[in-house]
Amino acid sequence: MNQALLTRLFKTIEGSQESPLVKVAFNIIEEEKKKGHIKLAAKLNSILQHNIAKLNTNRPTFKLAKESTYKIPVDRRYKLPLAIHIEHEYLRYEMVLPLEVESKILRIEKEYLAKERLAHHGLKPRKKILLYGASGCGKSMAAERIAWELGLPFYKVRFDSIISSYLGESASNLQNLFESIEDFPCVLLLDEFDIIGKQRNITSNDVGEIHRIVNILLGLLEEYDGAGILIATTNLEGSLDKALFRRFDDFIELPKPTDKEIVELMKMTLSALKISKKINFENYAKELQGLSYAIIVKIANDAAKKAIINANQIISPEDFAKAVEENLALNK
């Protein structure tokens, strides 16, 4: 079994140290050590210990409301929902991240799980997060991953419903949405947050309404101390009103992947298929520098589809080279 598959497998293993499955996992780690795979063994052990620690941690005592008891608010005029719910099984959570970013995401998760212990010391977990970086580098996926890891319902704000052409209704929609989740533990994603968080000194025809929305947003973020986590994302952080930054508990940049992360991402994406040993991922990583995570995944998926459609048992160097060529041409 290759490293990517083992890593994915270990991330799904849960239980106490005495459970049969965990014992088998520890045996696998010992076998990898004997084979001389010291780094892999250490990585697998770290994942396993983290999962065991999560089980032993006193989880929050919140009681999740049933979907039928939580009604997503709607806009007053057209009765459109202000957010959409994404079912837990459809959340994306397998990510390749720089170590620094991974540690910051883990910190958010650990603090939320320990929020009751923090409260005993007058401390609060990070619950208002801003993720920024280039398009396609995993900002929305990171929000989904946090919801998946914490077992929280995941909602994505519908800005097409929030923003109204009628004076004052956009601000009212925002207030209704924030009030509805105050006591409901969930992850609420404000994707492409710059839509409503524009700088107030930007001159435009709708500047008056922008001022009103941003002012309301400043107050809502300042006062929010609800049961869930708010995550805003933007790839235009320079356009955000500067006062908004002070309202967030944490800012995390998701950069484009390095050579090492490109290789790991390609191997993870293709881990379910056989790959020709002639494909040198390290060489391709140098060629693909500067592309986003989303484009790297697309290249790997395009190569896999070519092989499957052509009824090949293995992804050939030709399949992979063609996928790289096509995507580089589209993303120059």
Protein Blocks (a to p, Z undefined) as FASTA:
>chain_A
ZZklmmmmmmmpgcdfkbmklmmmmmmmmmmmmnopamlmmmmmmmmmmmmmmmmpccdf
bdcddfklpccdddfklopafbdcddfklpcfbdcddfklmmmmmmmmmmmmmmmmmmmn
opacdfbdcdeddehilpmmmmmmmmmmnopacddddfklmpccbehklmmmmmmmmmmm
mmmccddddehkllmmccfkbccfklmmmmmmmmmmmmmmmmpccfbdcddddfblmlpc
fklmmmpmbdcddddddfklmmmmmmmmmmmpccdfkbcfklmmmmmgoiafklmmmmmm
mmmmmmmmnopabdcfklmmmmmmmmmmmmZZ
